[in-house]
Structure formats: structure tokens, C-alpha cells
């Protein structure tokens, strides 16, 4: 019989939505965000559990690896298994057996990237399911109602993700819709203790991002996200878009850059004042046979690892590296054994959690600038044989 993990009574805590500053080093912040299921130490990376699971991992794996919060997706859970199933099981936490904080994306990105023949109105978007073609409609009321049923700790407003490239006229119209929908989402009923984050859109246009950020702040949310980045634009523009959004957001609220998972880019976003991130990169790359290390990414299936008895990364303390060799993991991947994907996923998530822990420690110690220089040399210097780390623009939560 499958049972949900017990939900422990938390020690003395602060009300959900409290953003507790702990250290500041330049614009980089070390803080603690309190939710109904406990605190999130920031800066934080959220492993993606799109379909109510981080692929190949159990909740206990995520806890042991140090994940403090995970992301799941409203659109995918609406399509399968449906809100009525999750409600019957007591909400998303109990459904998936995870007792920590959960952030749910509203489904806006998926509606605009997966669904065909969209029909937009001021009330929302009518479209067809990418699974079976069934007609569906999501607007602010539907997105917030679904997230209320899920019982996530952080719910995202329904927004329009602006593609790249995009002309200024369309981007302006999309920002207008995003603001209209955000205001509607803010007024919807929410689950007890549930936080709601607004999303800054605007594409590559700085003035649109500034307007969106200011108007979202005027509406008032528990936190704010920068959306519509890492959608194919050049890296300098990506960083500028993050800067254009963050600089106009309140300093006393958490700031979340959506869909960003390149470690160097996350570090640069933290240097600009960002706190939260999510991406499928560590899990998707594991399924594609890439291992992340302190020095960049390695193709595990490469012939040079065929008889290598060393762990995936020497000095790594993750369960995969403590017990198994490069040769064994490579063999499993080459014969399509699921254990190979699981071991590489364990390693990659561990690598990301360690990276965020080190970042938090550097900010707390006042040495973030030095740490940032060291990490740039490691991740972008390519001095160790690893591939230079770059985020694949297709690695979005779909």
C-alpha cells in the first residue's frame, strides 16, 4: 500500500510569505522564504517535477540530496490525472508523497508552447490538449482554481510567455494581457497559506519589462518572477532581460527567474538580486547521458569512460559516486537500463544542490565576488576537458 509521507509539525516558524533577509553581498541576497510547508533557503534551485514526479527519483531521494522546494506544473496535471484525482488523494503533497514546499507554474508557458490552434480572449485561452485533442480553457480563474485544488505553497499567475524574437506591438499586447490576468489572479480565492507570485513579461523590450514590473508591484503579490527568458535569445540579452525586470521589483520580496538552469547564468542572476530558479536541465541532461561536475558537463557515453573505475566525479559525495564507477554508469546508459538514468539524475541534482549551498555560503561570508570569479573560470574556462556549460534553449519545462 502506497502512503504519503507524514507531514511533520514544524518547529517555531514565521507566517507563510515572510521573506527573511540573512545576508547581503552587493546585490546578491542570502535569505529565507517561509511557506506553509516550511522554509526555503535562498538562493535556491527547484528540481522540476512536471508530472508530480522528478523523473526517476523518490521524495526521499530529493530530501537526501538537499532539495528544499520542487516545482510541478498545473497544465500537465490538469490534463493527466486531472484535478479531481489529486483532490481525492488529499492534494498534491499527499498525492506525490512530498512534505516540503511546492511551487506550481500556472500552465501559461505550456499553453503557448504546446497547444495548437489557440483562441485568446480577455478571459483566457481556449485550446486543445496536446495529449488527446480534448478542448480545454485556461484563464486566471481556472489557473488559480486548479492551483488551489493542488494546494501548492506558491501559485503562479496565469501569464502570456512572449516568444523570441517578437515585435514590439505584439509584446505590448501580451504585457497588457499579462497584467489584466495578474490582477484577476490576485483576486481569486486561494488555498490556506498559499502564496501568489506575479510574473514580469516584456520580451526584449526594457521599457515593457519596467512597466510590467511596476504595475505588478502596484497590484501587490507575495513574490515576483521574471518570465519569458531563456527562450532562444542570445546570452547577453538574457542577462539584460533579467536585469530589466529585477531592478523594478521590491527589495523586500522574493524574486524568481523562471526556466533558468545554466549554473553560470543562475550565478549571474543572483549577482543581480535573484533568489529562485527552476529548470529541467539536470534531469533532462541525465536522460541524455550528460553528467554535471564542478568543471562543466561531460558526455558519459564517450568511449574514454568505457573501462574507467573512477566515480562520475572524483570527490563527489552523492550516492551514485560513492558506490558506482564511470564504466558501470556508462554501460547502463548504453544498454538503456533505467538505473543508469537514475544514477546520473541523482548525481546531477546533487551537483546543483551543492552549487546553491556553496553560493549561499559565499554570500553569507561576504566572499561572493571571489567565488563568482572562481566559478566563471571553472564553468566557462574549459581548462579541464569538460564542455563549456551553456543552457540549451529548448530545455524548458514542457
C-alpha positions as a Markdown table, in Angstrom:
| # | Residue | x | y | z |
|---|---|---|---|---|
| 1 | Unk | 0.0 | 0.0 | 0.0 |
| 2 | Unk | 1.4 | 3.4 | -1.0 |
| 3 | Unk | 1.2 | 6.0 | 1.7 |
| 4 | Unk | 2.1 | 9.7 | 1.7 |
| 5 | Unk | 5.0 | 10.7 | 3.9 |
| 6 | Unk | 3.7 | 12.1 | 7.3 |
| 7 | Unk | 3.6 | 15.9 | 7.4 |
| 8 | Unk | 5.7 | 16.8 | 10.4 |
| 9 | Unk | 4.7 | 19.6 | 12.8 |
| 10 | Unk | 7.3 | 22.3 | 12.1 |
| 11 | Unk | 9.3 | 24.0 | 14.8 |
| 12 | Unk | 8.7 | 27.6 | 15.6 |
| 13 | Unk | 8.2 | 29.3 | 12.2 |
| 14 | Unk | 7.2 | 32.6 | 10.6 |
| 15 | Unk | 4.0 | 33.2 | 8.7 |
| 16 | Unk | 3.9 | 32.0 | 5.0 |
| 17 | Unk | 5.1 | 34.7 | 2.8 |
| 18 | Unk | 7.7 | 36.1 | 5.3 |
| 19 | Unk | 10.9 | 36.8 | 3.4 |
| 20 | Unk | 13.6 | 36.9 | 6.0 |
| 21 | Unk | 16.9 | 38.6 | 4.9 |
| 22 | Unk | 20.0 | 36.9 | 6.3 |
| 23 | Unk | 23.0 | 38.4 | 4.4 |
| 24 | Unk | 23.6 | 40.8 | 1.5 |
| 25 | Unk | 26.8 | 40.9 | -0.6 |
| 26 | Unk | 26.5 | 43.5 | -3.3 |
| 27 | Unk | 23.1 | 42.8 | -4.9 |
| 28 | Unk | 23.3 | 39.0 | -4.1 |
| 29 | Unk | 21.0 | 38.1 | -1.2 |
| 30 | Unk | 21.0 | 35.2 | 1.3 |
| 31 | Unk | 17.5 | 34.9 | 2.7 |
| 32 | Unk | 14.8 | 32.5 | 3.9 |
| 33 | Unk | 11.3 | 32.3 | 2.4 |
| 34 | Unk | 8.7 | 30.9 | 4.7 |
| 35 | Unk | 5.9 | 28.7 | 3.3 |
| 36 | Unk | 3.1 | 26.6 | 4.7 |
| 37 | Unk | 5.3 | 23.6 | 4.4 |
| 38 | Unk | 8.4 | 25.1 | 5.9 |
| 39 | Unk | 11.3 | 27.5 | 4.9 |
| 40 | Unk | 13.2 | 27.7 | 1.7 |
| 41 | Unk | 16.8 | 28.7 | 1.9 |
| 42 | Unk | 17.7 | 31.1 | -0.9 |
| 43 | Unk | 19.2 | 31.4 | -3.4 |
| 44 | Unk | 17.5 | 28.1 | -4.3 |
| 45 | Unk | 17.2 | 25.8 | -7.4 |
| 46 | Unk | 13.9 | 23.9 | -7.7 |
| 47 | Unk | 14.1 | 20.5 | -9.3 |
| 48 | Unk | 11.2 | 20.1 | -11.8 |
| 49 | Unk | 8.5 | 17.5 | -11.1 |
| 50 | Unk | 6.3 | 18.4 | -14.1 |
| 51 | Unk | 4.0 | 15.4 | -13.8 |
| 52 | Unk | 4.1 | 15.2 | -9.9 |
| 53 | Unk | 7.5 | 13.5 | -10.0 |
| 54 | Unk | 11.1 | 14.4 | -10.5 |
| 55 | Unk | 11.9 | 11.8 | -13.1 |
| 56 | Unk | 13.4 | 8.5 | -11.6 |
| 57 | Unk | 13.6 | 10.0 | -8.1 |
| 58 | Unk | 11.5 | 9.4 | -4.9 |
| 59 | Unk | 10.7 | 12.2 | -2.5 |
| 60 | Unk | 13.2 | 10.7 | 0.0 |
| 61 | Unk | 15.9 | 11.0 | -2.7 |
| 62 | Unk | 15.2 | 14.6 | -3.1 |
| 63 | Unk | 15.3 | 15.2 | 0.7 |
| 64 | Unk | 18.6 | 13.4 | 1.0 |
| 65 | Unk | 20.1 | 15.4 | -1.9 |
| 66 | Unk | 19.1 | 18.6 | -0.2 |
| 67 | Unk | 16.2 | 19.9 | -2.3 |
| 68 | Unk | 14.2 | 22.3 | -0.3 |
| 69 | Unk | 11.4 | 23.0 | -2.8 |
| 70 | Unk | 10.3 | 21.4 | -6.0 |
| 71 | Unk | 8.2 | 22.6 | -9.0 |
| 72 | Unk | 5.2 | 21.0 | -10.6 |
| 73 | Unk | 3.0 | 22.1 | -13.5 |
| 74 | Unk | -0.6 | 22.9 | -13.5 |
| 75 | Unk | -1.2 | 22.3 | -17.2 |
| 76 | Unk | 0.2 | 18.8 | -17.2 |
| 77 | Unk | -1.7 | 17.9 | -14.0 |
| 78 | Unk | -4.9 | 19.3 | -15.5 |
| 79 | Unk | -4.5 | 17.0 | -18.5 |
| 80 | Unk | -3.4 | 14.0 | -16.5 |
| 81 | Unk | -4.5 | 12.8 | -14.0 |
| 82 | Unk | -7.0 | 15.7 | -13.6 |
| 83 | Unk | -7.8 | 17.9 | -10.5 |
| 84 | Unk | -10.5 | 15.5 | -9.3 |
| 85 | Unk | -8.0 | 12.7 | -8.8 |
| 86 | Unk | -5.5 | 14.8 | -6.9 |
| 87 | Unk | -8.3 | 16.3 | -4.8 |
| 88 | Unk | -9.5 | 12.8 | -3.9 |
| 89 | Unk | -6.0 | 12.0 | -2.7 |
| 90 | Unk | -5.8 | 15.0 | -0.4 |
| 91 | Unk | -3.9 | 17.5 | -2.6 |
| 92 | Unk | -0.6 | 17.4 | -4.4 |
| 93 | Unk | 1.7 | 17.0 | -1.4 |
| 94 | Unk | -0.1 | 13.8 | -0.3 |
| 95 | Unk | -0.6 | 12.6 | -3.9 |
| 96 | Unk | 3.1 | 12.6 | -4.6 |
| 97 | Unk | 4.3 | 11.9 | -1.1 |
| 98 | Unk | 6.4 | 15.1 | -0.7 |
| 99 | Unk | 6.0 | 17.0 | 2.5 |
| 100 | Unk | 8.2 | 20.0 | 1.6 |
| 101 | Unk | 7.3 | 23.3 | -0.3 |
| 102 | Unk | 5.9 | 23.0 | -3.8 |
| 103 | Unk | 5.7 | 25.8 | -6.4 |
| 104 | Unk | 3.2 | 25.3 | -9.3 |
| 105 | Unk | 3.5 | 27.0 | -12.6 |
| 106 | Unk | 0.2 | 28.2 | -13.9 |
| 107 | Unk | 0.5 | 26.5 | -17.2 |
| 108 | Unk | 0.8 | 29.6 | -19.3 |
| 109 | Unk | 4.1 | 28.6 | -20.8 |
| 110 | Unk | 2.7 | 25.2 | -21.8 |
| 111 | Unk | -0.4 | 26.7 | -23.3 |
| 112 | Unk | 1.6 | 29.0 | -25.5 |
| 113 | Unk | 4.3 | 26.4 | -26.4 |
| 114 | Unk | 2.5 | 23.1 | -26.7 |
| 115 | Unk | -1.2 | 23.8 | -27.6 |
| 116 | Unk | -2.2 | 24.3 | -31.2 |
| 117 | Unk | -5.0 | 26.5 | -32.6 |
| 118 | Unk | -5.1 | 28.8 | -29.6 |
| 119 | Unk | -8.0 | 31.2 | -29.3 |
| 120 | Unk | -7.3 | 34.1 | -27.0 |
| 121 | Unk | -9.8 | 36.4 | -25.3 |
| 122 | Unk | -9.6 | 38.7 | -22.3 |
| 123 | Unk | -10.9 | 35.9 | -20.2 |
| 124 | Unk | -8.1 | 33.4 | -21.1 |
| 125 | Unk | -7.1 | 30.9 | -23.8 |
| 126 | Unk | -9.2 | 28.1 | -25.5 |
| 127 | Unk | -7.0 | 25.3 | -26.9 |
| 128 | Unk | -6.8 | 21.6 | -27.5 |
| 129 | Unk | -5.0 | 19.2 | -25.2 |
| 130 | Unk | -1.6 | 18.1 | -26.7 |
| 131 | Unk | -2.4 | 14.6 | -25.4 |
| 132 | Unk | -5.8 | 13.7 | -26.9 |
| 133 | Unk | -7.0 | 16.9 | -28.6 |
| 134 | Unk | -9.7 | 17.5 | -26.0 |
| 135 | Unk | -11.0 | 21.1 | -25.9 |
| 136 | Unk | -9.7 | 23.0 | -22.8 |
| 137 | Unk | -9.8 | 26.5 | -21.5 |
| 138 | Unk | -7.5 | 28.2 | -19.0 |
| 139 | Unk | -7.8 | 31.7 | -17.8 |
| 140 | Unk | -7.0 | 33.4 | -14.5 |
| 141 | Unk | -9.9 | 31.8 | -12.7 |
| 142 | Unk | -9.2 | 28.3 | -14.0 |
| 143 | Unk | -5.5 | 28.5 | -13.3 |
| 144 | Unk | -5.9 | 29.7 | -9.7 |
| 145 | Unk | -8.8 | 27.3 | -9.1 |
| 146 | Unk | -6.6 | 24.4 | -10.2 |
| 147 | Unk | -3.7 | 25.5 | -8.1 |
| 148 | Unk | -6.0 | 25.9 | -5.1 |
| 149 | Unk | -7.1 | 22.3 | -5.5 |
| 150 | Unk | -3.4 | 21.2 | -5.8 |
| 151 | Unk | -2.6 | 23.1 | -2.6 |
| 152 | Unk | 0.8 | 24.2 | -3.7 |
| 153 | Unk | 2.7 | 26.5 | -1.4 |
| 154 | Unk | 3.4 | 29.0 | -4.2 |
| 155 | Unk | 1.0 | 29.6 | -7.1 |
| 156 | Unk | 2.0 | 31.5 | -10.2 |
| 157 | Unk | -0.4 | 33.8 | -12.0 |
| 158 | Unk | -1.6 | 33.0 | -15.5 |
| 159 | Unk | 0.5 | 34.9 | -18.0 |
| 160 | Unk | 1.5 | 35.1 | -21.7 |
| 161 | Unk | 5.0 | 34.0 | -22.3 |
| 162 | Unk | 6.4 | 36.2 | -25.1 |
| 163 | Unk | 8.5 | 34.4 | -27.7 |
| 164 | Unk | 11.8 | 35.4 | -29.1 |
| 165 | Unk | 12.0 | 37.1 | -31.5 |
| 166 | Unk | 8.9 | 39.2 | -31.2 |
| 167 | Unk | 7.8 | 42.6 | -32.5 |
| 168 | Unk | 7.1 | 45.4 | -30.1 |
| 169 | Unk | 3.4 | 45.7 | -30.9 |
| 170 | Unk | 2.7 | 42.0 | -30.0 |
| 171 | Unk | 4.9 | 42.2 | -26.9 |
| 172 | Unk | 2.9 | 45.3 | -25.7 |
| 173 | Unk | -0.4 | 43.5 | -26.2 |
| 174 | Unk | 1.0 | 40.4 | -24.4 |
| 175 | Unk | 2.1 | 42.6 | -21.4 |
| 176 | Unk | -1.4 | 44.2 | -21.3 |
| 177 | Unk | -3.0 | 40.7 | -21.2 |
| 178 | Unk | -0.5 | 39.5 | -18.6 |
| 179 | Unk | -1.3 | 42.5 | -16.3 |
| 180 | Unk | -5.0 | 42.0 | -16.8 |
| 181 | Unk | -4.8 | 38.3 | -15.9 |
| 182 | Unk | -2.4 | 39.0 | -13.0 |
| 183 | Unk | -4.9 | 41.4 | -11.4 |
| 184 | Unk | -7.7 | 38.8 | -11.8 |
| 185 | Unk | -5.5 | 36.0 | -10.4 |
| 186 | Unk | -4.7 | 38.2 | -7.4 |
| 187 | Unk | -8.4 | 38.5 | -6.6 |
| 188 | Unk | -9.2 | 34.7 | -6.8 |
| 189 | Unk | -9.7 | 32.5 | -3.8 |
| 190 | Unk | -6.5 | 30.6 | -2.8 |
| 191 | Unk | -5.7 | 27.6 | -0.5 |
| 192 | Unk | -4.9 | 28.4 | 3.1 |
| 193 | Unk | -1.3 | 29.7 | 3.4 |
| 194 | Unk | -0.8 | 29.7 | -0.4 |
| 195 | Unk | 1.4 | 32.4 | -1.8 |
| 196 | Unk | 0.8 | 34.0 | -5.2 |
| 197 | Unk | 3.7 | 35.4 | -7.4 |
| 198 | Unk | 3.3 | 37.8 | -10.3 |
| 199 | Unk | 5.3 | 37.3 | -13.5 |
| 200 | Unk | 7.2 | 40.1 | -15.3 |
| 201 | Unk | 6.9 | 39.8 | -19.1 |
| 202 | Unk | 8.0 | 42.2 | -21.9 |
| 203 | Unk | 10.3 | 40.2 | -24.1 |
| 204 | Unk | 13.5 | 42.0 | -25.2 |
| 205 | Unk | 11.9 | 45.4 | -24.6 |
| 206 | Unk | 13.3 | 47.1 | -21.4 |
| 207 | Unk | 10.5 | 49.7 | -21.2 |
| 208 | Unk | 7.8 | 47.0 | -21.3 |
| 209 | Unk | 9.5 | 44.9 | -18.6 |
| 210 | Unk | 9.9 | 48.0 | -16.4 |
| 211 | Unk | 6.2 | 48.9 | -16.9 |
| 212 | Unk | 5.1 | 45.3 | -16.2 |
| 213 | Unk | 7.2 | 45.1 | -13.0 |
| 214 | Unk | 5.9 | 48.4 | -11.7 |
| 215 | Unk | 2.3 | 47.6 | -12.3 |
| 216 | Unk | 2.6 | 44.1 | -10.8 |
| 217 | Unk | 4.1 | 45.7 | -7.7 |
| 218 | Unk | 1.2 | 48.1 | -7.6 |
| 219 | Unk | -1.2 | 45.2 | -7.6 |
| 220 | Unk | 0.8 | 43.6 | -4.8 |
| 221 | Unk | 2.0 | 39.9 | -4.7 |
| 222 | Unk | 3.8 | 37.7 | -2.2 |
| 223 | Unk | 6.7 | 37.4 | -4.7 |
| 224 | Unk | 7.6 | 38.2 | -8.3 |
| 225 | Unk | 9.1 | 36.2 | -11.2 |
| 226 | Unk | 10.9 | 37.3 | -14.3 |
| 227 | Unk | 9.4 | 35.2 | -17.2 |
| 228 | Unk | 9.9 | 34.9 | -20.9 |
| 229 | Unk | 13.7 | 34.5 | -20.6 |
| 230 | Unk | 15.9 | 31.7 | -21.9 |
| 231 | Unk | 13.6 | 31.2 | -24.9 |
| 232 | Unk | 16.3 | 31.3 | -27.6 |
| 233 | Unk | 17.7 | 34.8 | -27.1 |
| 234 | Unk | 21.5 | 35.5 | -27.0 |
| 235 | Unk | 23.0 | 35.2 | -23.5 |
| 236 | Unk | 23.9 | 39.0 | -23.2 |
| 237 | Unk | 20.2 | 39.8 | -23.9 |
| 238 | Unk | 19.0 | 37.1 | -21.5 |
| 239 | Unk | 21.0 | 38.7 | -18.7 |
| 240 | Unk | 19.8 | 42.2 | -19.7 |
| 241 | Unk | 16.2 | 41.0 | -19.6 |
| 242 | Unk | 16.7 | 39.6 | -16.1 |
| 243 | Unk | 18.2 | 42.9 | -15.0 |
| 244 | Unk | 15.4 | 44.9 | -16.7 |
| 245 | Unk | 12.8 | 43.0 | -14.6 |
| 246 | Unk | 14.6 | 42.7 | -11.2 |
| 247 | Unk | 15.6 | 46.4 | -10.9 |
| 248 | Unk | 12.0 | 47.5 | -10.8 |
| 249 | Unk | 10.8 | 44.9 | -8.2 |
| 250 | Unk | 10.5 | 45.5 | -4.5 |
| 251 | Unk | 13.7 | 44.6 | -2.5 |
| 252 | Unk | 11.7 | 43.0 | 0.4 |
| 253 | Unk | 10.1 | 40.3 | -1.8 |
| 254 | Unk | 11.5 | 37.1 | -3.3 |
| 255 | Unk | 12.5 | 37.2 | -7.0 |
| 256 | Unk | 12.2 | 34.1 | -9.2 |
| 257 | Unk | 13.8 | 33.7 | -12.7 |
| 258 | Unk | 11.7 | 31.1 | -14.4 |
| 259 | Unk | 13.1 | 28.3 | -16.5 |
| 260 | Unk | 16.8 | 29.2 | -15.9 |
| 261 | Unk | 19.1 | 26.3 | -15.2 |
| 262 | Unk | 22.6 | 27.1 | -16.5 |
| 263 | Unk | 24.7 | 27.4 | -13.4 |
| 264 | Unk | 26.8 | 30.3 | -14.6 |
| 265 | Unk | 23.6 | 32.2 | -15.7 |
| 266 | Unk | 22.0 | 31.5 | -12.3 |
| 267 | Unk | 25.0 | 32.9 | -10.6 |
| 268 | Unk | 24.9 | 36.0 | -12.7 |
| 269 | Unk | 21.2 | 36.4 | -12.0 |
| 270 | Unk | 21.9 | 36.1 | -8.2 |
| 271 | Unk | 24.5 | 38.8 | -8.7 |
| 272 | Unk | 21.6 | 40.9 | -10.0 |
| 273 | Unk | 19.4 | 40.1 | -7.0 |
| 274 | Unk | 17.5 | 36.9 | -8.0 |
| 275 | Unk | 16.6 | 34.3 | -5.4 |
| 276 | Unk | 14.8 | 31.3 | -7.0 |
| 277 | Unk | 15.3 | 29.2 | -10.2 |
| 278 | Unk | 13.9 | 26.1 | -11.9 |
| 279 | Unk | 14.8 | 24.1 | -15.0 |
| 280 | Unk | 14.7 | 20.6 | -16.4 |
| 281 | Unk | 18.4 | 20.8 | -17.3 |
| 282 | Unk | 19.9 | 18.4 | -14.6 |
| 283 | Unk | 17.3 | 15.8 | -15.1 |
| 284 | Unk | 16.9 | 16.0 | -18.9 |
| 285 | Unk | 20.7 | 16.0 | -19.4 |
| 286 | Unk | 20.9 | 12.9 | -17.2 |
| 287 | Unk | 18.5 | 11.1 | -19.5 |
| 288 | Unk | 20.6 | 12.3 | -22.5 |
| 289 | Unk | 23.8 | 11.0 | -20.9 |
| 290 | Unk | 25.5 | 14.1 | -19.6 |
| 291 | Unk | 27.0 | 14.5 | -16.1 |
| 292 | Unk | 27.4 | 17.9 | -14.5 |
| 293 | Unk | 30.6 | 18.4 | -12.5 |
| 294 | Unk | 32.3 | 21.3 | -10.8 |
| 295 | Unk | 34.1 | 21.9 | -14.0 |
| 296 | Unk | 31.3 | 21.7 | -16.5 |
| 297 | Unk | 29.4 | 18.9 | -18.3 |
| 298 | Unk | 30.8 | 15.5 | -19.5 |
| 299 | Unk | 29.3 | 13.1 | -22.1 |
| 300 | Unk | 29.1 | 9.9 | -20.1 |
| 301 | Unk | 28.6 | 7.7 | -23.1 |
| 302 | Unk | 32.0 | 8.8 | -24.5 |
| 303 | Unk | 34.4 | 5.9 | -25.2 |
| 304 | Unk | 37.1 | 7.2 | -22.8 |
| 305 | Unk | 34.9 | 6.1 | -19.8 |
| 306 | Unk | 34.4 | 2.6 | -21.1 |
| 307 | Unk | 36.8 | 1.0 | -18.6 |
| 308 | Unk | 37.2 | 3.8 | -16.1 |
| 309 | Unk | 36.8 | 2.6 | -12.5 |
| 310 | Unk | 36.6 | 6.1 | -11.0 |
| 311 | Unk | 33.3 | 7.7 | -9.9 |
| 312 | Unk | 31.4 | 10.0 | -12.2 |
| 313 | Unk | 33.1 | 12.9 | -10.4 |
| 314 | Unk | 36.0 | 12.3 | -8.1 |
| 315 | Unk | 35.5 | 13.9 | -4.7 |
| 316 | Unk | 31.7 | 13.9 | -5.1 |
| 317 | Unk | 29.7 | 12.6 | -2.1 |
| 318 | Unk | 26.5 | 11.7 | -3.9 |
| 319 | Unk | 25.1 | 8.1 | -3.5 |
| 320 | Unk | 25.9 | 7.4 | -7.2 |
| 321 | Unk | 29.6 | 8.4 | -6.9 |
| 322 | Unk | 30.0 | 6.7 | -3.5 |
| 323 | Unk | 29.1 | 3.3 | -5.0 |
| 324 | Unk | 29.4 | 3.1 | -8.7 |
| 325 | Unk | 32.0 | 3.6 | -11.4 |
| 326 | Unk | 32.0 | 5.7 | -14.6 |
| 327 | Unk | 32.3 | 2.4 | -16.5 |
| 328 | Unk | 29.2 | 1.0 | -14.9 |
| 329 | Unk | 27.1 | 4.1 | -15.3 |
| 330 | Unk | 28.2 | 4.3 | -19.0 |
| 331 | Unk | 27.3 | 0.7 | -19.5 |
| 332 | Unk | 23.9 | 1.1 | -18.1 |
| 333 | Unk | 23.2 | 4.1 | -20.3 |
| 334 | Unk | 24.4 | 2.4 | -23.4 |
| 335 | Unk | 22.1 | -0.6 | -22.8 |
| 336 | Unk | 19.2 | 1.6 | -21.9 |
| 337 | Unk | 18.9 | 0.5 | -18.3 |
| 338 | Unk | 16.8 | 2.9 | -16.3 |
| 339 | Unk | 19.2 | 2.6 | -13.3 |
| 340 | Unk | 21.8 | 4.5 | -15.4 |
| 341 | Unk | 19.4 | 7.4 | -15.8 |
| 342 | Unk | 18.5 | 7.3 | -12.1 |
| 343 | Unk | 22.2 | 7.3 | -11.0 |
| 344 | Unk | 23.0 | 10.2 | -13.3 |
| 345 | Unk | 19.9 | 12.1 | -12.2 |
| 346 | Unk | 21.0 | 11.6 | -8.5 |
| 347 | Unk | 24.4 | 12.9 | -9.3 |
| 348 | Unk | 23.2 | 15.9 | -11.4 |
| 349 | Unk | 20.7 | 17.0 | -8.7 |
| 350 | Unk | 23.3 | 16.6 | -6.0 |
| 351 | Unk | 25.7 | 18.8 | -8.1 |
| 352 | Unk | 23.1 | 21.5 | -8.4 |
| 353 | Unk | 22.2 | 21.4 | -4.7 |
| 354 | Unk | 25.9 | 21.7 | -3.8 |
| 355 | Unk | 26.3 | 24.6 | -6.2 |
| 356 | Unk | 23.5 | 26.5 | -4.5 |
| 357 | Unk | 24.8 | 25.6 | -1.0 |
| 358 | Unk | 28.2 | 27.0 | -1.9 |
| 359 | Unk | 26.6 | 30.1 | -3.3 |
| 360 | Unk | 24.6 | 30.7 | -0.2 |
| 361 | Unk | 27.7 | 30.2 | 2.0 |
| 362 | Unk | 29.7 | 32.7 | -0.2 |
| 363 | Unk | 27.1 | 35.4 | 0.2 |
| 364 | Unk | 26.9 | 34.8 | 3.9 |
| 365 | Unk | 30.7 | 35.0 | 4.2 |
| 366 | Unk | 30.9 | 38.2 | 2.1 |
| 367 | Unk | 33.0 | 36.5 | -0.5 |
| 368 | Unk | 30.5 | 36.2 | -3.3 |
| 369 | Unk | 32.6 | 38.2 | -5.7 |
| 370 | Unk | 35.7 | 35.9 | -5.3 |
| 371 | Unk | 33.5 | 32.8 | -5.6 |
| 372 | Unk | 31.9 | 34.2 | -8.7 |
| 373 | Unk | 35.3 | 34.7 | -10.4 |
| 374 | Unk | 36.3 | 31.1 | -9.4 |
| 375 | Unk | 33.1 | 29.6 | -10.8 |
| 376 | Unk | 33.3 | 31.6 | -14.0 |
| 377 | Unk | 36.8 | 30.1 | -14.6 |
| 378 | Unk | 35.6 | 26.6 | -13.8 |
| 379 | Unk | 32.3 | 26.6 | -15.7 |
| 380 | Unk | 33.3 | 28.8 | -18.7 |
| 381 | Unk | 37.1 | 28.3 | -18.8 |
| 382 | Unk | 37.1 | 24.8 | -20.3 |
| 383 | Unk | 40.6 | 24.1 | -18.8 |
| 384 | Unk | 39.8 | 20.6 | -17.6 |
| 385 | Unk | 38.4 | 18.8 | -20.7 |
| 386 | Unk | 34.8 | 19.4 | -19.8 |
| 387 | Unk | 32.4 | 21.0 | -22.2 |
| 388 | Unk | 31.7 | 24.7 | -21.6 |
| 389 | Unk | 28.3 | 24.9 | -19.8 |
| 390 | Unk | 25.6 | 26.6 | -21.8 |
| 391 | Unk | 21.9 | 26.3 | -21.3 |
| 392 | Unk | 20.1 | 24.6 | -24.1 |
| 393 | Unk | 17.3 | 27.0 | -25.1 |
| 394 | Unk | 15.0 | 24.0 | -25.7 |
| 395 | Unk | 15.4 | 22.8 | -22.1 |
| 396 | Unk | 12.1 | 24.3 | -20.8 |
| 397 | Unk | 9.5 | 22.8 | -18.6 |
| 398 | Unk | 7.3 | 21.2 | -21.2 |
